[in-house]
């Protein structure tokens, strides 16, 4: 490290120590990796929050681009910004955990480095949580889709009116089941457990950690653990978070962590939810949906496998005894045609047909 860079780092440390410590209302944890193009909009949206009593904790996960330089520059402009920089890439769960450990606010919220938020998001979430004496609050999200076509925005329904308060029993019997799956197999998504739509009282969030061995779909386990510890949760039926879908979005590309991360997450959820019948009924539906995703993942852009290898791996997965069990009791013909086709192919372990479907007719089913 050069003398100039070392001196700058020491001056930043000195300024950090000199800042008066007033407990912020909300700490916002932002993991950052490979999102330099989108990070300025994220930073600006957080700095523009109508709630001024914020602590903005950015955790740079050894990002290979210029993200850390952007964060350092923003830190010099806004004393509410704190930057944690990993020397090695450790994954989004480790980054969020580091932010949780550093947070000092009354509440803890989240944002991803390639997303952005409406100006009133954290004021509204913290306000309604305090008003309803709740340990958690959650809002609607926008899905902002980018790509070769015309950008689009979807305001995703929440399903609960603003101010709907869930006590501990209602969290267990209504809210958590809604996060696991729909009441029956469906192409529609359940109530998203997406981390950044939620705000938690810090004592609740700090008692849990994101599992660092789960590198894909890691959100829901943490959220369910927090929700089950909450005295109450409250809904805010306003779209305040912008979930950005773009060419590099992990949900639309092959992941080597599927299905292993799904299996670990679902196994942990079932162990946690075993005493709650309403939740366990939904877990079977969740398992089926994620099993279809596991085969689809083999055919996503970025897959390292040729078609024949995709079929071989899909067949091996579909022949697993637990996967066969999840589909044994389902009646595919009772569902809409496109869903019925996928369920039928999974139930009868028709790997070749399913891989053809996901490889060549991807956007049509």
N, C-alpha and C positions, 0 to 999 in steps of 0.2 A: 504494500500500500504506500503511495506517495506521501511526502510530508504534508502537502496541501490537503489531500483527501483525509489524512489522519486528523489534521487540525479541524477540518469541517465536522468530522464525526464527533470530536471532543466538544466543539461548540454546541452541536445539537444536543448532546447529553447534558451539558450545563444548562441550556435553556429548558430542557425537559424537567430537570430538578428544580429550577427556579419558578416554574409555573405554580400558581396557587391551586391547591387541590380542593375543588368543590365537587361533591358527588353529583355526577350527571344523572338525569332522569333515565336515559336510555344509552346503553352501549351497543353499537352496531359492529358486528364482526364480519369482515369481508375477506374471504380467501381469494388470492390472486395468482393465476397461472396462465400464461399464454394468451392474454386478452388485451394487449396493448392498444389495439384499434378501438376497443369499446370502453376501456378504463376511464378516459377523461369524462365521458358522459356519466358514468357511474359515480365518480368522485363529485362532479358538479351537482348531481341530483341529491347527494347526501349533504353536501355543504349548504344546499338551498332549503333544507328542511325548515318548516315553520317552528318546529320545536328546536330551540337553540341550545338547550341543556343536553348536548349530545357528546358522546365519546366515540370517535370513529377509529376502529382498530382494523387496519389493513395488514394481512399476513401474506407476505410475498413468498410463495412456495418455490424458491429458486427458479423463478420464471426466466426462460431463456431469451426473452425479448427486452424491450426497454421499460417494462412496467415499474421496476424498482426506482428508476430515475424519475418517472412521473410521480410516484408516491412521495419521494423525498422532496420534490419541488412543491407538491401540495402541502406537505407537512410544514414547510417553511412559511407558507402563506396562512395556515389555519392551525391555531394552537390546539384545537380539538382533535386533530389527527395524530394517531400513534401508528408507527410502522414497525412491524416485526418481520425480519428477513431471515429465512432459512438459508443455510449454506448448501443444503442438498434437497432435492425434491422428495417430499414425504407424503404427498397426497392431500386431498381436500379435507379429509377427516382430521388429520394431524394439524392442518392449518386452522380449522375451526376450533379444535381443542385448545390450541395455543391462545387463540383469541378469547375463548371462554375463561381461561386461567388469568388472563390480563384484565378482564372486564371488571369495572367497579360500579356500574350504573344500578339503579333500582330495578330496571328491566334490561333484558338482553334481546336484541333482534339480530337479523342476519340479512346479508345481501351478497350476491355473487358478482365478481368483478366484471362480467360481461353483461350484466343486467342494470336496470335503473329503477328509480322509485318516484312516485308522485310527491310533491312538496309537503303535503300534509300527512304522509303515511304514519310516521312515528308519533306525531302529536295525537292523531286519531286513535291509534292502537293503544297507546299508553293512557290516553284519556278515558277510553271506554273500559279498559281493564280496571282503572282506579274507581270509576263511577259504579261499576258493577261488582266491586270487591272480588275480582277474579285474579288468579295467578297466571292466566294465559289469555291471549286474544289472537284472533286470526281473521284475515280479510280475503277478498277476492283477488285474483291475479288477471293481468292481461297476458295473452300469448302473442308476442310480436314475431311474425315469421318473415324471414328474409330468404332470398334465393334468386334464381334466374327469372322468375316470374314477378308479378306485382306484389310488393310487400302487403301483408295483411295483419290485422289485429283482431283477436278474439277476446271478448270479455267473458271469462269462464264463470258460469253460474256457481253460486256458493251452496244454495239449497237451504239456507237458514237466514231468517230476517235479522237485521241489525238489532243488537241488544239481546238476542237469544242467549240465555245463560244456562250453562250445563253444570249442574252440581256433580259431585264425584260419581254418583250412580249413573247419571245421564252421560257422563264422559265414557264410562265403561260400557253402557248398554246401547248408546246411540252414536256418539261422536266417533269413538275408535272403530266400531264396525263400519261406519261410513267411509273411514280412511282406508280400510283393508280392501273392500271390494263393493261392487253393487250387490243388490239383493240376490241377483242371479247373473249368470254369465252374460257379458255385454261387451260391445265395442266401446261403449262409453266408459270414461275413466271414473274411478271413485273420487271422493273428496281428496284432493291432492295433499299428501303429507309433505309437500315441498317446503323445506326448512324456512326460506325467507318470508313466507306468508305469515309466519307465527312470531309472536312476541311472548316471552316468558319472564316471570319474576326471576331475578338473578339467582336467588337461593334455590329455586327449582332447577334451573338449567345447570347451575354449577355442581349439582349433585350427580350429574350424568356426563358421559363423554360419548362422542362419535367413535364407533369401533374402527380402528385404523386398518384392520384386516379385511374390511368390507369396502371395496373400492368403487362400487357401482350400486346405485339405489340405496345409499347408506342413510338417507334422511329419516325414513319412517320409523325405524327402531328407536332412534333418539327421541323423536317427537312423541311416540306412544309412551315411552318411559316417563317423559316429562308430564304428559297429560295425565297419566295414572297417579302421579304424585300431587297434582294440582287440586286445590279445594274446589275450584270452579274455573271454567273457561267461558269466553264470550265471543260471539260472532259479530263481525263488522261487514255487512253486505255492500262493500264498496271496493271497486278494483283500484288498488293503490300500488301494486308491484308489477313491473314489466319484465316478464320472463322471455328473454330473447332467444329465438331459434335461428341459427345460422349454419353455414357450411361446416363449421367445426364443432357444433353442438354434440355432446357425447351421446345423447339419446338417439341420434340418427346415424351413428357410425358403429362399426364393429368394435366390441370391447372384449379383451381377453379375460375379463373378470366375470363374464357371464358364461355359464350359470352358477359358478362357485359362490359369487357374492350374493346372488338371490337365495341360494340354499342356506348360507350362513344366516342371512337376515331373517328368512322365514322360520328356520329352526329356532332362532332366538325369540322371535315373536310368539311362536307357539308355546315355548317354555314359559314365557311371561304371561300369556293369555289363557293358559290351560284352565284356570278356574272359572272362566267366563264363557258360557255356551254360545252366546250371541256372536262373540268374536271368533270362536273356533269354527262355527258354521261358515263364516266369511273366509276363513283361511284356506279352505279347500278351493273356493272359487278363485281366490288370489293365486294359489299355487297353479291352477290350470292356466290362468292368464299369463303368468310368468313363464310357464313351460312353453307356451306358444312363442313367447318373446325369445326364449333361449334358442329355438330353431331358427327364428327369423334373424337373430343376431349373426348366425353363421353366414347369412346371405347379404348382410348390410355392406354398404360401401366401406372399403378398407379391410374387408375380410382377406386373410392371407391364404385361404383355401380355394383350390379349384373346385369345379362343380362335383366331381366324383367324390372328393374328400368331404365336401359339405354333406353329401348324402350319407356317407359312411358314419360321420360323427353324429348326424341327426338320428340315424337309425339306432346307434348305440345309446344315445340319450333317451330316445322314445321307448327303448326296451328296458330301461331301468324299472325295477319293481315299484318304486314309489311313484314314478311318473305314470306307469300303467294304472296304479291304484287311483290316482286323482281323476282319471278319465273313465273309470270303470262304470260309474253310476250315471253318467251324463247321457241325455238323449238328444243328439245333435239336431234331429229334425224338428224339435220344438223351438228352434231359434231362427232368426232371420237368415237368409241364404248365405251371405258371405261368412258370417260367424259359424253357421252350421257346417259349412265346408271345412273350415279350419278345425273345428272340434271333431268332425268325422275323421279327417285325415290323422289327427293326433290319436284319437281313440283306437284306430285300426293300424297305427304305426306305419303309415304310408309315407316314408321319408322321401322317396323320389318325387312324388307328386307335390309334397309340401315345399320341398326345395325349388322345384320348378316354379311354383306359385310365388315364392318370396324372391326368387332371383330374377324372373322375367316379367312378372305381373305385379310388381311391388306396389305401385301407386294405385292399383285398381281394386285391391281387396284389403 
